[in-house]
Amino acid sequence: MLVTVDQDKCVSSGMCVLNAAEVFDQRDDDGVVELLVAEPGPENAEETRKAAAACPALAIHIEE
């Protein structure tokens, strides 16, 4: 699994962090998504997929 984020699309909803805090964070100044782990392991795969599905801006992309 390879994860990428489009920070320009991010609307700072925080759904990524709520679903997968081990993989995503938010910048302190504006809340834009920050990718912590580009290649999450199997233990974080389900949460990462949920975060991508919950993103209202579709700013998270996953390649399997």
WOHUMO-V794036 format. One record per helix or strand of 2 or more residues. SS is the DSSP state (A for helix, B for strand). FROM is the first residue (numbers start at 0). LEN is the number of residues. Records with the same first field share a line. If there is no record, write none. Layout:
SS=FROM-LEN, FROM-LEN
//
This chain:
B=1-4, 23-3, 32-3, 59-4
A=14-5, 41-13
//
